[in-house]
């Protein structure tokens, strides 16, 4: 029987993932939960369902494979919930009826258990007049407040707390209001914010050039003497006639974005051209939003279907000179994980028919890793070392090749995803980096899934798995306290010890100051560029994206902080998120409270 080594792990299973209602008997152990999930995922197989249920159960056992939290909580239950963690909502057309249609769709999606991402760049700037009805626009930020209130209302009804992501392009006339919005600690508290930053903007920053803030002219009332230009808004596929509201020095705007992030930890930055250039479906879709944690850039009505291989479970002889990874075990876990996640698409309920059409049209998956930092320590490797990055690259290369080969085999067995155009797909920037034998097999047999890889934050499911390090993040702290919202709306605090530290201690390691081996390094002990280098090493292997927070010390000079984001763009990352302790965020992220309350995480 699996053993919960941390009190918080049992609490999370008991309150979030254990089936305790409905017609079936309550689950008595996490093994019961694994069998439920495995049987549900196997139920959509065409043949050998009992065999697949057995294999899926084995893959889940001992937390080897960790499906997204919605899968663990919902698969095989009577609840009418989605098994997808997150979605991006449809394009918000710039009229009142369409805006409130999207609000309704967002509410229904969140009520079903999904977090959402929304691009508000399509809404007219505050103060301008509409072409058709002569009404004065209140601007994107004002409508974001309505979404924020909707989310708060759902919380008050007892619905699961879902995170929201809001994006706005860097050339939108209201970009400065968006950037400054969360300086007020009461403003937009249920949103993560990210600016869509284009390559053109980064060039303008480098050149200290003027930057146009503009909006498509067709949506605005006619006006004489106004500057217009043919312009490709950030995130748009083609240029359109746009009205220039004003021009601002690009470097001035960049510094405003950076200063807000430095002071308040938001907004984040999404390098939207990198995202679209590397998108496997760039031949048919344009992306301008992501799921709330940023690891899955998605088109309108796209869905986020996540699962992670727990690397710590594949370390043999940990903390010894003989420590090594079970490479065959990782590959087998990944192959089964792809099949399990592919089955989620057919098993899940969908809050909206458009979400179902998009999910089944592309069959996007996000297979990733978690427990990387603990695995590195168990192997005697310092997180910020060439050896650690080389091993992480080897792991992700194995995951990439295994996932794509599995998806090709599934296409042969069950059919390719409907949106596949093999010729256009293979011309894509990411597809051109795949091994030649995989490219040849895609051309010959097709592909089951448009995207296969993402590295998620895995906050809650990593805690379920006895508190392993989250995603590709370093160990947060080897001892810390975590505050969790309980079912009564209050707080419960847990003492947490990192599992690899626990193993070291149980084997006789001394916890006195200075006694930890060199590989035992926590997030705040790693230089900011050490965080960035790990993400940059792995991003070329990931067809979606990576959720990674770069921890920076409070005393880091602003110029060095701003330089991290320029470096992230130069390295080809799809986005950048940092955390610097400060009075605004200190209550959320501290060495004693953990990284965030569980109900806001992407699981």
Order of alpha helices (4+ residues) and beta strands (2+ residues): alpha-alpha-alpha-beta-alpha-beta-alpha-beta-alpha-beta-alpha-beta-alpha-beta-beta-beta-alpha-beta-alpha-beta-beta-beta-beta-beta-beta-alpha-alpha-beta-alpha-alpha-alpha-alpha-alpha-beta-beta-alpha-alpha-beta-alpha-beta
